[in-house]
Amino acid sequence: MTRMHYAMSTPASADPDREFTAMMIPHHQGAIDMAVLQLRYGKDERLRRLAQGIIVEQQQEIRLMEQIAHELENNQDRPREEAR
């Protein structure tokens, strides 16, 4: 958990999209790490099933956020869409 909290302590910026991915990726990784521990040592079958689902879903979301963050980096000169 210390690793997750450290990775989430990013300096504030003017770009909430980049801040979101910079903080949520380690948050999701922390959830995956905890779920792995549940699978390794937990006994309750309901929690083990939940942990397995968390691993799959959070890994998919991390990949999506990494892709979006990469696209944001490559398109930083383009104007951002305004909120509707």
C-alpha positions in Angstrom: 0.0 0.0 0.0 2.9 2.3 0.7 4.0 2.0 -3.0 0.5 2.9 -4.1 0.3 6.0 -1.9 3.7 7.1 -3.0 2.9 6.7 -6.7 -0.4 8.6 -6.2 1.3 11.6 -4.6 1.8 13.5 -7.8 2.3 17.3 -8.0 -0.8 19.3 -9.0 -0.9 20.3 -12.6 -3.2 22.3 -14.9 -4.3 19.1 -16.7 -6.9 17.1 -14.8 -6.8 14.4 -17.5 -3.1 13.6 -16.9 -3.6 13.9 -13.1 -6.4 11.4 -13.2 -4.4 8.8 -15.0 -1.3 9.5 -13.0 -3.2 8.9 -9.8 -5.6 6.2 -10.9 -3.1 3.8 -12.5 -1.2 3.2 -9.2 -4.5 3.1 -7.3 -5.7 0.3 -9.6 -2.3 -1.4 -9.3 -2.7 -1.3 -5.5 -6.1 -3.0 -5.8 -4.5 -5.7 -8.0 -1.7 -6.2 -5.5 -4.2 -6.6 -2.6 -6.4 -9.0 -4.7 -3.4 -11.1 -5.5 -2.7 -11.4 -1.7 -6.3 -12.4 -1.2 -6.0 -15.2 -3.8 -2.7 -16.3 -2.3 -3.8 -16.4 1.4 -7.5 -15.8 1.6 -9.9 -18.6 2.5 -13.4 -17.2 1.8 -14.4 -18.3 -1.7 -16.6 -15.3 -2.2 -13.7 -12.9 -1.6 -11.5 -15.0 -3.8 -14.0 -14.7 -6.7 -14.2 -11.0 -6.0 -10.4 -10.7 -6.0 -10.2 -12.5 -9.3 -12.7 -10.1 -10.9 -10.8 -7.1 -9.5 -7.6 -8.3 -11.1 -9.1 -8.8 -14.5 -11.1 -5.5 -14.5 -8.4 -3.3 -13.0 -5.8 -4.7 -15.4 -8.1 -3.8 -18.4 -8.7 -0.3 -16.9 -5.0 0.2 -16.4 -4.3 -0.7 -20.0 -7.0 1.7 -21.2 -5.7 4.6 -19.0 -2.2 4.0 -20.2 -3.3 4.1 -23.8 -5.3 7.3 -23.2 -2.4 8.9 -21.3 -0.1 8.0 -24.2 -2.5 9.6 -26.7 -2.8 12.7 -24.5 1.0 13.0 -24.5 1.1 12.7 -28.3 -1.7 15.2 -28.9 -0.8 17.8 -26.3 -0.6 20.5 -29.0 -4.2 19.9 -30.1 -7.0 21.9 -28.4 -8.9 20.0 -25.7 -12.6 19.4 -26.1 -14.7 21.7 -24.0 -17.1 20.1 -21.4 -20.6 19.9 -22.6 
